[in-house]
């Protein structure tokens, strides 16, 4: 099919009769101009002198050569200066008025070269023909070659107005629905479109019509383009793929022309699928608030796209797919049913989706038998498909660097930390005092987490600096996937963030700059509680902020006056002050635990959540219920090899209440994942 289309394009884009005539006329004009300029140049370099002046030139000794032109009865005179600088001196000529033989003898006596100008009359006619035709043929050949190269490479006169859509067929993408994981609902919606193209009869029999288009919406990295490529691999029909920026050109009207050309190609190859990535480049709202206003070129392109989507016949089997992560800026006319009938949300994957994505990316990587991808999926809440793929790749690179032939669980957890916090900075060595401050800061976070309810258990505490600017951090892993957060959980989160700052103040009596990021995050949470979540008694259920670009940075925008904004700041400060006092109260009441764990962390630099909880219970004197011996043997037999590889695992077992550490809790990870 591609070869046939290429031949058709060559026939359409090749030079027609008008092109040939234009080339011939242009070449002829150029030859005439060239001949005229050559004649003028020769006339400007020759000068007539009288015979008396010629004799004076002979006597003065300035002549070098004289040619006798018998056909034109004239003498061509070359001076010595001309032989030295032929580009700057003139050629003289005069008539023959005296005896030629006597003149020749006189010239030879003076040492002047004498040559008869012999003309081959047999070749005069041929030379005159060639002198006219040869430049014409050369110029025409060069123009024809350039014209063919332009039409071949750009599909038209400099590519203006032609669509740059790439046509994929089933085997070329190499991606199928098996390669797309974690987006089952989105995949199901797209599968229906593919099935409609393959079996239109079973839908039209009941009266169903093929949707004209589907809009893929979601954050960056969730797999929108991958899903579209999977459609190309499954559809077995021509698949046009291009970006919204391909319609943008410096020439006015080119975008609309390319839209027309794209849909013309699609109709010629129907049934087919057209995929436009980053459609917000041309589909921005015509309202000045989002679109910027005054951009006639983009508006013409958008208007042409709207009319084309209304004009094509769905019975031919043309489906438009588009992807964007800024649906709020798209024009309302583009989003209405009849143009994009479906909005398919490709959101961040949940726990089950992350596990499936990890399995897809890990199938081509050599993994150790003890690797548990469920723990990695639990530890990467909020990660998208591209993040998870990067983590698997980083783990494989780390395994090679360490000289191993397989990827272990330790490599995977380290890769999670590399993606989140960066690599360890081995060249940054903290002094004893700074090391102690950082240790107390991080233990303050972890201890508040252990003392507060509604918090996530600690997986790891480290004071090793990382490349993303952190001098240390506490890694927390949730026990289960959550989609809602209560007011108590948000408050506990703020208290945990202030634990580091509170520990510094309690132990050292002063504060440092290390809590800047904690303060920023706590302020964002408290402000969201007041302005978005309706968790403030002072303001109640009013929405004081709206979120723009929800799938990108999620930037909040205030919807209130200046006086209310000042009151919001006051309410946020009240919440933050209460949470900070709560953090100080918790740490002051457990000062001995804080000192013991901070000293242990200063010595070891990195401790696991299991070690942290062990010291926590020892100092507090908590009674830890040991599981039955039979259960211990069963648990050890399951996790023996895994614990030998890395001591940082079993994150789901590290909980605040030690009585909950039972064999049942450990063995129910699968059920929690399914939920």
Protein Blocks (a to p, Z undefined) as FASTA:
>chain_A
ZZmmmmmmmmmmpccfklmmmmmmmmmmmmmmmmmmmmmmmmmmgccddfklmmmmmmno
pafbdcddfknopaddddfklmmmmmlpccdddddfbdfklmmmmmmmnopacddddddf
klmmmmmmmmmmmmmmmmmmmmmmmmmmmmmmnopahhioiacbdcddfklnopafklpg
hilmlmmmmmmmmmmmmmmmlmmmnopacdfbdcddddehilpmmmmmmmmmmnopacdd
ddfklmpcfbehklmmmmmmmmmmmmmmpccddddehkllmmgcfbfklnopoilklmmm
mmmmmmmmmmpcfknopacddddfblklpcfklmpghiamcccddddddfklmmmmmmmm
mmmpccdfklcfklmmmmmghiafklmmmmmmmmmmmmmmnopabdcfklmmmmmmmmmn
opadfklccdfklmmmmmmmmmmmmmmmmmpghiacdfbdcfbdcfkopabdcddddfbd
cfbdcfklmmmmmmmmmmmmmmmmmmnopacfklmmmmmmmmmmmmmmmmmnopafklom
adfbdcehkllnopacdfbdfklmmmmmmmmmmmmmmmmmmmmmmmmmmmmmmmmmmmmm
mmnopacfklmmmmmmmmnopacddddfklmmmmmmmmmmmmmmpmkgoklmmcfblmlm
cfklmmmmmmmmmZZ
